[in-house]
Amino acid sequence: MRGSRDPFIIPGAAPDKRQGTITDQSFASEVSEAFLVGENTLWLGRLFSPVKLRALLAIVVLFFLILGGRLFYLQVLAGSHFRGLAENNRLKVEILPAARGIIFDRFSVPLVANIPTFSLFFQPMVYQSHLTAAQKEALQAFLLSDLNLSTSSVAALVKTESYLPVPLKENLSYEEALKTMLKIKEFSPLKIIIDPKRQYRANTALGNLLGYASRITPAEKDKYLALNYQLTDRVGRVGLEEYYQDKLHGQDGQKQIEVDAFGRENKIVAEQPPENGQNLILSIDAGLQEKIYQTLKSQVPGRAGAVVAMDPRNGHVRALVSWPTFDGNLFSQGISMDNYQSLLADPLKPLYNRAIAGEYPSGSTIKLIMSLAGLEESVINQNTQVNSVGGVWYDKWFFPDWKAGGHGLTNVIKALSESVNTFFYYLALDNLDGHHGLGLDRMVSYFTRFGLGKVLGIDLGGERSGFVPTKQWKEQTKGEAWYPGDTLHLAIGQGDLLVTPLQVAFYTGVIANGGTLYQPQLVEKIINPKTSTETAIEPCVLAKGLGSRDNLAIVASGLRAAVTSGSARGLNLVGAAVAAKTGTAQANSNQQPHAWATAFLPYDNPELVLTVLVENGGEGSGVAIPVARDVLTWYVQNRLK
């Protein structure tokens, strides 16, 4: 064994245990050659040539340049945009609707209220733009099954191309709204909003006066979006709701809410409270308005009419009733097509505000202006008399008095008291049987000064101007000459002359207040609910000095005589001294005439003018005076101090 080789010892090697290395260089050379020079060995230089290495390096550099550029774009150039998107995902903005202003009567009785409700809306543009085909199908199934919409309704709904949300369910209670919100959570086109509705007093006496509020229509979308309205808002239609829309609407607020990944509210980040609409204090007496409404309802069923009450001292309108009228609640809650068609088909036209837009021959109420004009122009005086024998002849035409055989000797007071046509025939023409009157031009001038032929400017939409005919108008429009007979008809309120009930009330007010024509005024004050500040609306004078004190007193005494002994005797027992004038205005030949009555009280210190019109009612003394009597009696008992 001594001569055998130790297999664990390499010949010729002297191990250095301290360094742990092999010191035999020949062996190291052999190992190196074995790994690097063999015929089938791999050499790194042959695997990656210098060209390939440079190409690889270029690709790596380009990759990092692209990555860096993208990061620069996302972080720097578009950083604010994406931060905003992220913030929007974290924050939800909720609109806080402003309450519509409240309308009160002159005694601070509320005439409207805002009732809090919720509504479910469908947003067509969200459906069209943001849903996949599968999501659309799921939503349609939900509309059919859970909301019980008909197949045809759903088909029409999903084809809607409008930015206006479509109401699906309205007047939801709080509990119903919560349940619905849970059901529609996965359907983004469906949205529950706070949707307060307008509620009007239980009766319809105020329908034409207040109007109503309803939703924005497609044609109005751009207009109201520019005013920062929500497309689900309601806006005023006709009446005071429309005229004072900008005051009543208010300004919506906003609330920023932080939500979690599931859309649940975590906390309120910021809140801007809404600014509620301004409140209106009207000159209207709601009690008087109601009394007039009930009186017309009971006394002239099947007829149309209008009543205007005003304070002659300042032009404040105390009542404005058009009969028949409508219930504004039908519109504010969403009127059905059947109900709407019924209103349109009603021959008495309840949607038509006759008090300010109805145009009628004035009948004998025009004799107030005629009398004052004659006195002011010194054509007559208090003692001037004519002999009424039943009418007058002009050429071959006879113009009758209403009383067969006439009224005998008549001065201006008797002419007003008994409505003697003959007196006003003589007052009208330049020359009639030797009597020299006003003539057409002066008549037209006085009619215009008293507000006829133009709007008075009441704070309501839809007021009409009436019409005062002239020679030029007839020649240009009808192609006919103006005849003296036209002037005679005009002098007693017939022919082509047209007036509104509002105009008759206000020119009666001129006689009552001593010569001032006021602009009609419905709103006395506007109140800012945020600051509680009140802005008073001052009376506006349209004309003053329309007659001397003495001449106005003569005309007023003629109206007083009409109550004590003339055509308005039905007002003699209302409990206060009243002055009045009746009128009977011819309509079409196959219809009854229109019945007029206009009055003021107390005679010695007037505070109320009342004008009544009943369309095709007959004689003013027989139809309009009873309405005025009941209303004035109520006023004396409940309002007159």
PyMOL commands that set and color helices and strands:
alter all, ss='L'
color gray80, all
select helices_A, chain A and resi 25-36+44-47+50-77+79-90+124-130+133-145+151-158+174-183+207-210+218-225+239-243+245-249+286-299+328-332+337-345+354-357+363-376+412-418+421-428+440-449+471-477+484-491+501-513+549-564+569-571+620-638
alter helices_A, ss='H'
color red, helices_A
select strands_A, chain A and resi 91-96+103-104+112-115+118-122+166-172+190-194+197-200+212-215+234-237+253-259+265-272+279-282+305-310+317-323+386-388+391-394+397-400+408-410+517-518+523-527+534-536+541-543+579-585+594-601+608-614
alter strands_A, ss='S'
color yellow, strands_A
deselect
rebuild
show_as cartoon
